[in-house]
């Protein structure tokens, strides 16, 4: 069962603080879905009259882990991407539905709270037709995956690849690349030095899962990000 997104109004009632100003959930699914569907060929889909539909499960952070990090659930959303492809002389519609669980941490500026750090787990379905596996997120290199979450900030520049480490994600030893960059917290005009943690995709069940994180370097959230990656759970569609 998917967790309910945290309501800003509810948060204000509980804490007495101002609600957090947020952007909408990460627009990762569309970017990944479009990239993936662009690769579909006659070998990827079977001909037929009905659309070929593929839906992902959900990857979320365990509550016990989340409570120790200072992050909160922002949203769990789905996005469906469709494309018509040519197969054996026929046109077939392919629909891929991805799921994104997004968590964030706020900072108070000018008397208001703004989303400053984000952790996201993208689940996209493993499309396998005629024995051929299809992994759209796996086709993105680390730099391209970093660009996906860089969109969470304004004016991102000087993206530089740094250290790497390996950590457990859904039972698999997974490589993570750390990037640094300059940018601004959305809606504030405040410049910050940023740190991104960009994981490899992990195959679990019928899905591929991609964890991504970004935060102001001053937060020092590296251990929290690693804990959330370690604490991911996967629920099948």
NUZASE-416370 format. One record per residue: residue number from 0; residue in three letters; x, z, y of N, C-alpha, C in turn. Coordinates in steps of 0.2 Angstrom, whole numbers, plus 5000, padded with zeros to 4 digits. Layout:
BEGIN
- num|residuo|nX|nZ|nY|caX|caZ|caY|cX|cZ|cY
- NUM|Ala|X|Z|Y|X|Z|Y|X|Z|Y
...
REM end
This chain:
BEGIN
- num|residuo|nX|nZ|nY|caX|caZ|caY|cX|cZ|cY
- 0|Unk|5004|5000|4994|5000|5000|5000|5004|5000|5006
- 1|Unk|5003|4995|5011|5007|4995|5017|5006|5001|5022
- 2|Unk|5011|5004|5025|5010|5009|5029|5007|5006|5036
- 3|Unk|5003|5011|5039|5000|5009|5045|5005|5009|5051
- 4|Unk|5005|5004|5055|5009|5004|5061|5007|5010|5066
- 5|Unk|5013|5013|5069|5012|5019|5073|5009|5016|5080
- 6|Unk|5003|5020|5082|5000|5018|5088|5004|5022|5094
- 7|Unk|5005|5018|5099|5008|5021|5105|5004|5026|5108
- 8|Unk|4997|5025|5108|4993|5030|5111|4993|5036|5107
- 9|Unk|4993|5036|5100|4993|5042|5096|4999|5045|5097
- 10|Unk|5005|5042|5098|5011|5045|5099|5011|5049|5106
- 11|Unk|5008|5046|5111|5007|5050|5117|5003|5056|5116
- 12|Unk|4998|5056|5112|4994|5062|5111|4997|5067|5108
- 13|Unk|5002|5066|5103|5005|5070|5099|5011|5074|5103
- 14|Unk|5014|5070|5107|5021|5072|5110|5020|5074|5117
- 15|Unk|5015|5071|5121|5014|5072|5128|5019|5068|5132
- 16|Unk|5023|5064|5129|5027|5059|5132|5024|5053|5133
- 17|Unk|5026|5049|5138|5024|5042|5139|5024|5037|5133
- 18|Unk|5020|5033|5132|5020|5028|5127|5026|5024|5128
- 19|Unk|5029|5021|5122|5035|5017|5123|5033|5010|5124
- 20|Unk|5036|5006|5129|5035|4999|5130|5039|4995|5125
- 21|Unk|5035|4991|5121|5038|4987|5116|5036|4980|5117
- 22|Unk|5041|4976|5114|5039|4969|5113|5035|4968|5106
- 23|Unk|5032|4963|5105|5028|4962|5099|5033|4962|5093
- 24|Unk|5031|4962|5087|5035|4962|5081|5040|4956|5081
- 25|Unk|5046|4957|5078|5051|4952|5078|5048|4945|5075
- 26|Unk|5050|4940|5079|5047|4933|5077|5052|4930|5072
- 27|Unk|5054|4934|5067|5059|4932|5062|5055|4927|5057
- 28|Unk|5049|4929|5055|5046|4925|5049|5045|4918|5051
- 29|Unk|5043|4916|5057|5042|4909|5059|5049|4906|5059
- 30|Unk|5054|4909|5061|5061|4905|5061|5063|4904|5054
- 31|Unk|5062|4909|5050|5065|4909|5043|5060|4904|5039
- 32|Unk|5054|4904|5040|5049|4900|5037|5050|4893|5038
- 33|Unk|5051|4891|5045|5052|4884|5047|5059|4882|5044
- 34|Unk|5064|4886|5044|5070|4884|5041|5069|4882|5034
- 35|Unk|5066|4886|5030|5065|4885|5023|5061|4879|5021
- 36|Unk|5055|4879|5025|5051|4873|5023|5054|4866|5025
- 37|Unk|5059|4866|5029|5062|4860|5031|5066|4857|5025
- 38|Unk|5067|4862|5020|5071|4860|5015|5067|4858|5009
- 39|Unk|5061|4858|5009|5056|4856|5003|5057|4849|5002
- 40|Unk|5057|4847|4996|5057|4840|4993|5053|4840|4987
- 41|Unk|5053|4834|4984|5048|4833|4978|5050|4838|4973
- 42|Unk|5057|4840|4973|5059|4845|4967|5056|4852|4969
- 43|Unk|5054|4853|4975|5052|4860|4976|5045|4861|4975
- 44|Unk|5040|4856|4975|5033|4858|4974|5031|4853|4969
- 45|Unk|5025|4855|4966|5022|4851|4961|5016|4847|4965
- 46|Unk|5015|4841|4963|5009|4838|4966|5003|4841|4964
- 47|Unk|4998|4840|4969|4991|4843|4968|4987|4842|4974
- 48|Unk|4981|4844|4973|4976|4843|4979|4976|4849|4984
- 49|Unk|4977|4855|4981|4977|4861|4984|4984|4863|4987
- 50|Unk|4984|4867|4993|4990|4869|4996|4994|4873|4991
- 51|Unk|5001|4872|4991|5005|4877|4987|5006|4883|4991
- 52|Unk|5004|4889|4989|5005|4895|4993|5009|4900|4990
- 53|Unk|5014|4903|4994|5018|4908|4991|5018|4914|4996
- 54|Unk|5017|4920|4994|5017|4926|4998|5022|4931|4996
- 55|Unk|5025|4934|5001|5030|4940|4999|5026|4946|4998
- 56|Unk|5030|4951|4995|5028|4958|4995|5030|4961|5002
- 57|Unk|5031|4968|5002|5033|4971|5008|5039|4976|5006
- 58|Unk|5044|4976|5011|5050|4980|5010|5050|4985|5016
- 59|Unk|5049|4992|5015|5048|4997|5020|5053|5003|5018
- 60|Unk|5055|5006|5023|5059|5012|5023|5055|5018|5020
- 61|Unk|5058|5022|5015|5055|5028|5013|5054|5033|5018
- 62|Unk|5048|5036|5018|5046|5041|5023|5051|5047|5024
- 63|Unk|5054|5049|5018|5059|5054|5018|5065|5052|5022
- 64|Unk|5067|5046|5021|5073|5043|5024|5072|5043|5032
- 65|Unk|5066|5040|5033|5064|5038|5040|5064|5045|5044
- 66|Unk|5062|5050|5042|5061|5056|5046|5068|5059|5048
- 67|Unk|5073|5057|5045|5080|5060|5046|5084|5055|5051
- 68|Unk|5081|5050|5053|5085|5045|5057|5083|5045|5065
- 69|Unk|5077|5047|5066|5074|5047|5073|5071|5040|5075
- 70|Unk|5070|5036|5070|5067|5029|5070|5059|5031|5068
- 71|Unk|5055|5026|5071|5048|5027|5069|5045|5020|5068
- 72|Unk|5040|5019|5064|5037|5013|5062|5034|5010|5068
- 73|Unk|5035|5004|5069|5032|5000|5075|5026|4996|5072
- 74|Unk|5028|4992|5067|5023|4987|5065|5025|4984|5058
- 75|Unk|5020|4983|5054|5021|4979|5048|5016|4973|5048
- 76|Unk|5019|4967|5049|5016|4961|5050|5017|4955|5045
- 77|Unk|5012|4951|5045|5013|4945|5041|5013|4939|5045
- 78|Unk|5016|4934|5043|5016|4927|5047|5016|4922|5042
- 79|Unk|5012|4917|5042|5011|4911|5038|5014|4905|5041
- 80|Unk|5018|4901|5038|5021|4895|5040|5019|4890|5036
- 81|Unk|5016|4884|5038|5014|4878|5034|5017|4872|5036
- 82|Unk|5018|4868|5031|5021|4861|5032|5019|4857|5027
- 83|Unk|5018|4850|5029|5016|4845|5024|5023|4842|5021
- 84|Unk|5023|4841|5015|5029|4838|5012|5027|4832|5007
- 85|Unk|5032|4828|5007|5031|4822|5002|5033|4824|4995
- 86|Unk|5029|4822|4990|5031|4824|4983|5028|4818|4979
- 87|Unk|5032|4815|4976|5030|4809|4971|5025|4805|4974
- 88|Unk|5026|4803|4980|5021|4798|4983|5015|4801|4986
- 89|Unk|5015|4808|4986|5009|4811|4988|5011|4816|4993
- 90|Unk|5006|4818|4998|5008|4823|5003|5005|4830|5001
- 91|Unk|5009|4835|5001|5006|4842|4999|5008|4847|5004
- 92|Unk|5003|4851|5005|5004|4856|5010|5007|4862|5007
- 93|Unk|5012|4865|5010|5015|4871|5007|5014|4877|5012
- 94|Unk|5012|4883|5010|5011|4888|5014|5015|4894|5012
- 95|Unk|5020|4897|5016|5024|4902|5015|5022|4908|5019
- 96|Unk|5020|4914|5016|5019|4920|5020|5024|4925|5019
- 97|Unk|5027|4927|5025|5033|4932|5025|5030|4939|5028
- 98|Unk|5033|4944|5027|5031|4951|5029|5037|4954|5033
- 99|Unk|5036|4957|5038|5041|4960|5042|5039|4967|5043
- 100|Unk|5043|4972|5041|5042|4979|5043|5047|4981|5049
- 101|Unk|5045|4983|5054|5049|4985|5060|5049|4992|5062
- 102|Unk|5055|4995|5063|5055|5002|5065|5059|5002|5072
- 103|Unk|5058|5007|5076|5062|5007|5082|5063|5014|5085
- 104|Unk|5068|5014|5090|5069|5021|5093|5069|5019|5100
- 105|Unk|5066|5024|5104|5065|5023|5111|5071|5026|5116
- 106|Unk|5071|5024|5122|5075|5027|5127|5071|5028|5133
- 107|Unk|5072|5034|5137|5068|5035|5143|5072|5033|5149
- 108|Unk|5069|5028|5153|5073|5025|5159|5067|5025|5164
- 109|Unk|5069|5027|5170|5065|5027|5176|5058|5030|5175
- 110|Unk|5058|5035|5171|5052|5039|5169|5047|5036|5164
- 111|Unk|5050|5030|5161|5046|5027|5156|5050|5026|5149
- 112|Unk|5047|5025|5144|5050|5024|5137|5051|5017|5135
- 113|Unk|5056|5015|5133|5057|5008|5131|5060|5007|5124
- 114|Unk|5058|5002|5121|5061|5001|5114|5069|4999|5115
- 115|Unk|5073|5003|5112|5080|5002|5113|5084|5000|5107
- 116|Unk|5082|5002|5101|5085|5001|5095|5079|4998|5090
- 117|Unk|5081|4994|5086|5077|4991|5081|5080|4990|5074
- 118|Unk|5076|4992|5069|5078|4990|5062|5072|4986|5059
- 119|Unk|5074|4981|5056|5069|4977|5053|5070|4975|5046
- 120|Unk|5065|4974|5041|5066|4972|5035|5061|4966|5033
- 121|Unk|5064|4960|5033|5060|4954|5032|5060|4953|5024
- 122|Unk|5054|4952|5022|5053|4950|5015|5050|4943|5015
- 123|Unk|5053|4938|5011|5051|4931|5010|5050|4929|5003
- 124|Unk|5045|4926|5001|5044|4925|4994|5049|4920|4991
- 125|Unk|5051|4921|4985|5056|4917|4981|5051|4911|4978
- 126|Unk|5052|4905|4981|5049|4899|4979|5053|4896|4973
- 127|Unk|5049|4896|4967|5053|4893|4961|5048|4888|4958
- 128|Unk|5049|4882|4959|5045|4876|4956|5049|4872|4952
- 129|Unk|5047|4870|4946|5051|4865|4942|5058|4868|4940
- 130|Unk|5058|4875|4940|5064|4878|4938|5069|4879|4943
- 131|Unk|5068|4877|4949|5072|4877|4955|5070|4883|4960
- 132|Unk|5075|4887|4961|5074|4893|4966|5075|4890|4973
- 133|Unk|5072|4893|4977|5072|4891|4984|5072|4897|4989
- 134|Unk|5078|4898|4992|5079|4904|4996|5081|4902|5003
- 135|Unk|5076|4902|5008|5077|4900|5015|5082|4904|5018
- 136|Unk|5081|4911|5018|5085|4916|5022|5092|4915|5019
- 137|Unk|5093|4914|5013|5100|4913|5010|5104|4908|5013
- 138|Unk|5100|4903|5016|5104|4897|5019|5106|4898|5026
- 139|Unk|5104|4904|5028|5107|4906|5035|5113|4910|5034
- 140|Unk|5118|4908|5038|5125|4912|5038|5124|4918|5042
- 141|Unk|5129|4923|5042|5128|4929|5046|5127|4928|5053
- 142|Unk|5130|4923|5056|5130|4922|5063|5122|4920|5065
- 143|Unk|5119|4916|5061|5113|4914|5062|5108|4919|5061
- 144|Unk|5109|4924|5056|5105|4930|5055|5105|4934|5061
- 145|Unk|5111|4935|5064|5112|4939|5070|5108|4937|5075
- 146|Unk|5108|4930|5076|5104|4927|5082|5096|4929|5081
- 147|Unk|5094|4930|5075|5087|4932|5074|5085|4938|5077
- 148|Unk|5089|4943|5077|5088|4950|5080|5090|4950|5087
- 149|Unk|5095|4946|5089|5097|4946|5096|5092|4945|5100
- 150|Unk|5087|4941|5098|5081|4939|5102|5077|4946|5104
- 151|Unk|5079|4951|5101|5075|4958|5103|5077|4960|5110
- 152|Unk|5083|4957|5113|5085|4959|5119|5086|4953|5124
- 153|Unk|5087|4955|5130|5087|4950|5135|5095|4948|5137
- 154|Unk|5096|4942|5138|5103|4940|5141|5108|4942|5136
- 155|Unk|5107|4941|5130|5113|4943|5125|5118|4938|5126
- 156|Unk|5125|4940|5126|5130|4936|5127|5136|4939|5123
- 157|Unk|5142|4935|5123|5148|4938|5120|5147|4941|5113
- 158|Unk|5143|4937|5109|5142|4940|5102|5148|4939|5098
- 159|Unk|5151|4944|5095|5157|4944|5092|5157|4948|5085
- 160|Unk|5159|4944|5080|5159|4947|5074|5165|4952|5073
- 161|Unk|5163|4958|5070|5168|4963|5069|5169|4965|5062
- 162|Unk|5168|4972|5060|5170|4974|5054|5164|4973|5049
- 163|Unk|5166|4974|5042|5161|4973|5037|5161|4979|5032
- 164|Unk|5155|4980|5029|5155|4985|5024|5150|4984|5019
- 165|Unk|5150|4987|5013|5146|4986|5008|5141|4992|5007
- 166|Unk|5135|4992|5006|5131|4997|5005|5125|4995|5000
- 167|Unk|5121|5000|4997|5116|4999|4992|5110|4997|4996
- 168|Unk|5107|4991|4994|5100|4989|4996|5096|4987|4990
- 169|Unk|5091|4991|4989|5086|4990|4983|5090|4989|4977
- 170|Unk|5095|4993|4976|5098|4993|4969|5104|4988|4969
- 171|Unk|5106|4985|4974|5111|4980|4974|5116|4982|4979
- 172|Unk|5123|4981|4977|5128|4982|4982|5128|4976|4987
- 173|Unk|5127|4977|4993|5125|4972|4998|5130|4972|5004
- 174|Unk|5133|4966|5006|5138|4965|5011|5134|4966|5018
- 175|Unk|5137|4969|5023|5134|4970|5030|5140|4968|5035
- 176|Unk|5138|4964|5039|5143|4962|5045|5141|4965|5051
- 177|Unk|5145|4968|5055|5144|4972|5061|5146|4967|5067
- 178|Unk|5142|4966|5071|5143|4962|5077|5143|4967|5084
- 179|Unk|5146|4965|5089|5145|4968|5095|5143|4962|5100
- 180|Unk|5140|4964|5105|5137|4959|5110|5135|4963|5117
- 181|Unk|5134|4960|5122|5132|4962|5128|5125|4960|5129
- 182|Unk|5120|4964|5132|5113|4962|5133|5110|4967|5137
- 183|Unk|5103|4966|5138|5099|4970|5142|5093|4973|5138
- 184|Unk|5091|4979|5139|5085|4982|5136|5079|4978|5139
- 185|Unk|5075|4976|5135|5069|4972|5137|5065|4976|5143
- 186|Unk|5064|4972|5148|5060|4975|5154|5063|4980|5158
- 187|Unk|5069|4981|5157|5073|4986|5162|5078|4984|5166
- 188|Unk|5081|4978|5165|5087|4976|5168|5093|4980|5167
- 189|Unk|5093|4984|5163|5099|4989|5161|5103|4985|5156
- 190|Unk|5109|4984|5158|5114|4981|5154|5117|4986|5149
- 191|Unk|5118|4984|5143|5121|4989|5138|5125|4985|5133
- 192|Unk|5130|4988|5130|5134|4986|5124|5130|4987|5118
- 193|Unk|5129|4981|5114|5125|4982|5108|5129|4981|5102
- 194|Unk|5126|4984|5096|5129|4983|5090|5124|4981|5085
- 195|Unk|5125|4976|5081|5121|4973|5076|5124|4974|5069
- 196|Unk|5119|4976|5065|5121|4976|5057|5117|4971|5054
- 197|Unk|5120|4966|5051|5117|4960|5048|5119|4960|5041
- 198|Unk|5114|4961|5036|5115|4962|5029|5114|4955|5026
- 199|Unk|5117|4954|5020|5115|4949|5016|5108|4949|5013
- 200|Unk|5105|4944|5011|5099|4944|5007|5099|4947|5001
- 201|Unk|5094|4951|4998|5094|4954|4992|5088|4951|4988
- 202|Unk|5089|4949|4982|5084|4947|4978|5081|4952|4974
- 203|Unk|5074|4954|4975|5071|4959|4971|5064|4957|4969
- 204|Unk|5062|4957|4963|5056|4955|4961|5055|4947|4962
- 205|Unk|5050|4946|4965|5048|4939|4967|5050|4937|4975
- 206|Unk|5054|4942|4978|5055|4941|4985|5063|4941|4986
- 207|Unk|5065|4938|4992|5071|4940|4995|5070|4944|5001
- 208|Unk|5074|4949|5002|5073|4954|5007|5080|4954|5011
- 209|Unk|5079|4954|5018|5084|4954|5023|5083|4959|5028
- 210|Unk|5088|4964|5028|5088|4970|5033|5092|4968|5039
- 211|Unk|5090|4970|5045|5093|4968|5051|5093|4974|5055
- 212|Unk|5098|4976|5059|5097|4981|5064|5101|4980|5070
- 213|Unk|5099|4983|5076|5102|4982|5082|5101|4988|5087
- 214|Unk|5106|4990|5090|5105|4996|5094|5110|4996|5100
- 215|Unk|5109|5000|5105|5115|5001|5110|5120|5005|5107
- 216|Unk|5126|5002|5108|5132|5005|5105|5133|5013|5106
- 217|Unk|5130|5015|5112|5131|5022|5114|5126|5027|5109
- 218|Unk|5122|5024|5106|5117|5027|5101|5121|5030|5095
- 219|Unk|5127|5026|5093|5130|5028|5087|5126|5028|5081
- 220|Unk|5122|5023|5080|5117|5024|5075|5119|5020|5068
- 221|Unk|5126|5019|5067|5128|5016|5061|5126|5019|5055
- 222|Unk|5127|5026|5055|5125|5030|5049|5117|5030|5048
- 223|Unk|5113|5030|5053|5106|5029|5052|5104|5023|5049
- 224|Unk|5107|5017|5052|5106|5011|5049|5107|5010|5042
- 225|Unk|5113|5013|5040|5115|5013|5033|5110|5017|5029
- 226|Unk|5108|5022|5031|5103|5026|5028|5096|5023|5027
- 227|Unk|5094|5019|5032|5088|5015|5031|5089|5009|5026
- 228|Unk|5094|5006|5026|5095|5001|5021|5095|5004|5014
- 229|Unk|5099|5010|5013|5099|5013|5007|5092|5015|5005
- 230|Unk|5087|5017|5010|5081|5020|5009|5075|5015|5008
- 231|Unk|5077|5008|5008|5072|5003|5008|5068|5003|5001
- 232|Unk|5062|5002|5001|5058|5002|4995|5054|4995|4995
- 233|Unk|5053|4992|4989|5049|4986|4989|5043|4986|4985
- 234|Unk|5038|4983|4988|5031|4983|4985|5029|4976|4984
- 235|Unk|5028|4974|4977|5026|4967|4976|5019|4965|4980
- 236|Unk|5019|4958|4981|5012|4956|4984|5006|4957|4979
REM end
